[in-house]
Amino acid sequence: MGVELRRRLLPVCHVHLGEMTMGDVTKRKRNEEVAKSIPLRLLILEDRPDDAELMVYALRRAGFKPDWRRVETEADYLAQLHEGLDLILADYHLPRFNALRALRLLQERGLDIPFIVVTGAIGEEAAVECMRRGATDYLLKDRLARLGLAVMGALQQKRLRDERRQAQEALRESEEQFRSVVEHSHAGILIVDAAYRFVYVNDELCRILGYPREEVIGEDFRRFLDEESKAIVAERYVRRQRGEAVPPRYEFNIIRKDGEKRRVEIRSTVIRDSAGNVRTVAQILDITERKRAEEALRHYARRLEVLREIDQAILAAQSPEEIARAALARIRQLVPCQRASVALFDFQADVGAVLAVHVNGETRIGAGTRVSLGEFGSVERLRQGQVGVVEDVLTRPQRTPLEEMLLAEGVRSYINVPLVVHGKLIGSLNVGADRPNAFSPAHMEVVREVADQLAVAIQNARLLEDERRRSAELEALRQASLHLTSSLDLQSVLETIVEHALRLMSADDAHIFLYDGERLTFGTALWAGEVQREPYAEPRQDGLTYTVARTGERIVVSDVNSHPLFQDWQWGGAIIGLPLWVGEQVVGVMNIAFEEPRAFDEKELNVLQLLADQAAIAIHNARLHQQVRRHAEELATALARLQELDRLKSEFVQNVSHELRSPLALIRGYAELLSSGELGELDPRQRGPVEIIVRRARMLGELVEDITLILGAEARPLERVPVALDELARAAVEDFRVAAEESGLALEAEIAPDLPPVGGGAVYLRRVLDNLLSNAVKFTPAGGIVTVRMWQEEASVILQVSDTGIGIPPEHQGRIFERFYQVNGSIRRRHGGMGLGLALVREVVEALGGTVGLESEVGKGSTFTVTLPVFSEA
């Protein structure tokens, strides 16, 4: 190794503490450990052998095992260039070759090989140019200690690019499968355009609407909504136009072809297709039945909760009087009443004894009042289970003494509900309100339920043993109800049902089978204290389980050995098969089995049927939950795929813009040389076409630059460094002065002195100025004035570009900053452009934390105002 090489190795071997932190050292060691197992196929473009050996030495120090070749001419470089290379290290300047030329040759051959520029000295502009042309990294030769980290990073980037290409290929292969999934989805899928016209619908949406596809495509989406739902859609549109966040999921009503109104849930997202058109993609679920079930369940749950509270209070009581007081203390939660009482009838004495009275929030026990049975209305009607109703005491032609007392207490209407046990009338529950016609049929039904509870409880108070058993049964049902409503997982719900069924009946095993209208499938089972994953025996087509499912009727077998359904399977026990009903549909069967024969009374069976009814609702809710969760997951997957497609679209446009730059620069350069006469004088016939080429090439270059800048601002946060916006503005005014004079315009600048810098990038901000000035000059007739103003307001710098041009109609001002939007086609044909200039202005300004506004009047001109924050180090 020569002296010169040893001298230059010193920065590699001895890294100064000021240049590498402990974190760098740790990271370097970790990368070196990884690199030790990675052979490195390396091509070095370097005219100095010592420098090449220095690079190889640095790589070996970093843990790599390079297999390398050194070249210094273009011919040798091309001869060694192949896709098997892992890395290229290139000096920026060589006597007969350079790094930029090598990089271009690499790209022209379509090879994706990490390319790092390693040079002795390079200016910032040259370094930026290398990176812009596609170099992976660059570093100075006296900083080769960083080479290992740079190579590791380059190899990792290459691996990520390879993985991305593989993912894109997989995405293309699955696109057809995705289309199939959408078309056969259990949810309605639609796409509408900006005017709400259907562009696409799947079969499920046609089924939901009740229309064939050909009667839907092209129709206005709102045609199928009721007026309330149209207002919801309109309100969401207004909020979106104001820039407010609009939840993607909401509900509304649709009107089917047959006139039926259905409730649906929609989850939508707004996208743009490849042509820039606004599209709304949505998933629609018909939730009509679910909503009905939820509403019924809410009302029923509230009702059950209060009834349960009443029931608990009754069960805790020890006497008929305490039972009556407990019920009356809570009945106001169910019906509007100011007075309520409970009376027991003594038919032999022809009187009713009042057990308890509730008046204006206070309940009293043992009121002790004995009233003639005639005061309670028609006893015969009460015997028949009918409710006695007085809609207005004040209008009664002949009031009884009891009614006079009620009227004195402010009662205007009341009802008498019979207390009946086993078909025997034992008393009445009496409820009064301070207004006429206070009780609806629903109120009377609730009071009847309370009365039924009271009747049973009072009777059970006399029969203590029966009361205790009833208490245990109701407690078991309560626990089952709580557990069933605590989970929406289907398997958990099924296991909870069989657990409570066994406990309630002291049975030996329990099975649940789910029924789809044709066949039974195993749900769960429990015996020997363990949940089972398969049934004890598969249901027989002519057996008990299928018979219960098909008929919807309960079957009770006290001794299977003597029952015809078990002629060929006599196992010596007892079994109950209960249908699980939801609405008018059997959704399953629950079997409760006992190892020994057993008799069942009607009370046991009724309690078990209540559990079966609760179980059916719980199973139905769990299934609905499964469907909703599955649909939500499908929608999330579809949304992720749409977002990936959008990302690929942006990447494609960026790549196309990048590839257009070089050929476009050549075309423009040669065209300008022709136009200037430097390649020879043109005759008059040639000059016009050449000037058109120059003008169009310049316009196309500006378009490519706008696309590149927009995508750059969209893909990553913009660089924020101090930029003298006033100097950029003065330069821009001078640049446009010739164009303004040629158009017969006056171009004026009113820029305040000593303005502070703003935070941003000079390239982006110059483009903002160019686009605003270009539009002002372009759309201002001869004789007009274009004015650039700039001043400071508090912590902001204000840039204002005004013109006396044609102006912008009010209906277009809200969309003038959208990408590719133009007021009308004739302006585009006359002045050129693709509608990206103002979009770039807004996106760059907002990315830098600023705002842009517009004031315009047709025929008088336009003023664009840009506000940018003053640069701050914080």
Secondary structure, DSSP 8 states (H G I E B T S, - for coil): --HHHHHHHHHHHS--GGG--HHHHHHHHHHHHHHTT-EEEEEEE-S-HHHHHHHHHHHHHTT-EEEEEEE-SHHHHHHH--TT-SEEEE-SB-SS-BHHHHHHHHHHTT----EEEEES---HHHHHHHHHHT-SEEEEGGGGGGHHHHHHHHHHHHHHHHHHHHHHHHHHHHHHHHHHHHHT-SSEEEEEETT-BEEEE-HHHHHHHT--GGGTTTSBGGGGB-HHHHHHHHHHHHHHHTT----SEEEEEEE-TTS-EEEEEEEEEEEE-TT--EEEEEEEEE-HHHHHHHHHHHHHHHHHHHHHHHHHHHHH--SHHHHHHHHHTTGGGTS--SEEEEEEEETTTTEEEEEEEEETTEEEE----EEEGGGGS-HHHHHTT--EEES-GGG-SS--HHHHHHHHTT--EEEEEEEEETTEEEEEEEEEESSTT---HHHHHHHHHHHHHHHHHHHHHHSHHHHHHHHHHHHHHHHHHHHHTT---HHHHHHHHHHHHHHHHT-SEEEEEEE-SS-EEEEEEEETTEEESS-SS---TTSHHHHHHHH---EEES-GGGSGGGTT---S-EEEEEEEEETTEEEEEEEEEESS-----HHHHHHHHHHHHHHHHHHHHHHHHHHHHHHHHHHHHHHHHHHHHHHHHHHHHHHHHHHHHHHHHHHHHHHHHHHHTTT----HHHHHHHHHHHHHHHHHHHHHHHHHHHHHHHHS----EEE-HHHHHHHHHHHHHHHHHHTT-EEEEEE-SS---EEE-HHHHHHHHHHHHHHHHHTS-TT-EEEEEEEEETTEEEEEEEE-SS---HHHHTTTTSTT--S-HHHHHHH---S-HHHHHHHHHHHTT-EEEEEEETTTEEEEEEEEEB----
